[in-house]
């Protein structure tokens, strides 16, 4: 007989109308890590995302900390599917099934010439200068918590000629208000806190 684990799971809307955040009362992925999947074929090391992506209305699955952000197709409204999805995820977790067995490989640039004792989260491209290190610190301390609250993630990709390139995932990807957040919030903060930053753009 399979032993069930008590799981509390609730749904939270996000600024992106196509995504919904499902929050659990336990960690779903190792601390500091994130993972995004857009097809069941690409989710070989991720049993739960692979299963969710087999639903015809699920377009993408993003996992971080204790939540899953699901992006739906435009064919159905959340009212049509939210209860089914929530019950399915809760049931899956309560049976103790694995969420992710192997994290997707991250394309991260490494450079051993620049060393600093402060922790750099592995999903950011490795900082190559003091300015880049400061950019990563600002993203981690001030921006990441707010973006995660909305079911998304932001990571540093590059910094060149005053332009910071970031990658946006989860609910941030394809969100109608993401560009406003990027320019009015993130760009303004980085300009104020990191001398030399002129613009912030999202990786296409």
N, C-alpha and C positions, 0 to 999 in steps of 0.2 A: 504494500500500500504506500503510495506517494505521500510524503509528509508535506503539508502546506505551510508556508511561511506567511504570517500576517503582513500584508502590504497595503499601505494607504496610498492611493494615487488620485490626484485631482488635476483637472484641466484648467489652463489659464490662457486667456486670449493674449495675442501679441500685437504690436503695431502693424504687422504684416497680415492682412486679412486672409491670406492663403495658408498661414501657418498657425498651429496650436501647440502650446507647450504643456506636456504632461509631466507633472512633478511627483516623484516618489519619496517615501520616507526612508530611503537608503541610497547609498552611492551606487551608481550604475557603471562607472568607468573610473580608472585610477585617477587620483587627484592631479589636477593640472592638465589632463589630456582631454582632447576632443576628437570626434570622428564624424564624418559626413558621408552619406551614401546616396546615390541617385539611381542605382539599379541593383536588383537581387544578384546579378552576375558578379558585380564588383564587391559584394558583401560576403565573400567566402569565409572570412574570419569573424563574421558578426552575425550569429544566428538570429537575434531578435530583429535587427534592421532588415536582414534578408527576408524574414517571414512577413514583416510589415509591408515591404515593397512588393509583395505578391498580391496585396490588395489592389484592385484595378484603379482605385482613386488616390493611392499614395504615390507622390512624385519624388519625395526626398525625405531622408531621416537624418537628423543631427542629434548627437548625444554628447552631453557634458555634465560632469558632476552627478547630480541626482535627478536630471531631467532629460526628456526626449522631446525634440521639436519635430513635428510632422508637417510636411508641406503637402497639401492636397491639390488635386486637379480642379479645374473650374466647373466640371460637370455636376458636382454635388455641393450642397451647402454643409456647413459644420453641423447644423441641426439634424441633418440626415445621418451623419456618421459618427458623431462625437461619442455617443454612448457605446456603440459597438467597439470603437477603438479603445476607449478607456477600459472597458471590461476585458477586452482581449489582452491588453498590456498587463493589467493587474493580475489576471489569471496566469499569464505566462510567468511573471515574476514570482507569484506566490508558490508556483511549483518548483522554484529553485533552478529554472532553466538558465543557461548561460546567456549573457547579454552580448558580450564581445570576447572572443577567445584570442584574437590577434589584432592589434591596432593597425590601421592602414599605414603604409610607409609614407613618411613626410619628406618632401623635398626641401631639405634645409641646407643652406650654404654654411660651410664651416671654415674657419680661419684661425689657426692656432697662434698667429702672430699677435692677436689682440686678446689679452687675458685680463679678467676682472673677477673679483671674488663674489660679486653679487650674482644671485641665481638668474639665469636667463632661461625662460620657458622654452622647451624644445621645439615648439611649433613656430616660433618666430625664426626668421632668418638670423643667423648669428651676426651680432653687431660687429662692424669693421672699424668703428671709430667711437670717440667719446660722444659725439652727437647722436649716433645711431643707438648707443647704449642708453642715452637719456630718453630717446623716443620710445624704446621698448619699456623703460621704467614707467613713463607717463601712461602708456597704453595699459600696462599691468595694474598700476595703482588707481588710476582715475577712470579709465574707460571700460576696461574689461568687466568690472562688477556691474555697471549699468547695462552693458550690452547683454550680459548673461541673464540679467533680470528679465530682459525681453525675449529670451530664448535664442540668442545668437552668439556669435563669436567674432572677434577681430584679431588679426595677426599681422605683424610687421613683415613686409616683403623686401623693400629696398628704399634707399635714400640717395638721390642724385640731383645735383643742381638745384637744391632747395625744395625738390618735390619728394614727398613721402608717399610710397605706394603700400597700400594695405590690402589684405584679403578679408572679405566679409562672408560669413557662412551662417547656416541656420536660418532663423527668421529674418536676419538682415539681408540675405540674398534675395533679390527681387522685390524687396519691400518698397512701396511707393514713397515712404518717408525717409528711406535710408540715405538718400542724397542730401536731404536737409540736415540730418544728424551728422553726416560726414563733414559738410561744409560749416554749418552753424555751430556744431558742438566740438567735434574732434579736431578739425582744422584750426579753429579759433584757439583751442586749448594748447595745441602743439606750437602754434605761432607764438603764444605768450610764454611758454615754458622752455622752448628749445630755440635759441638764437640761430637764425639762418633758414628756418623752415618758412617756405612761402606758400606752399599748397599741399593738400592731401588728396590723393586720388585712389579709387578702388580698382584693384586688379580685375581685368575683364575676364 
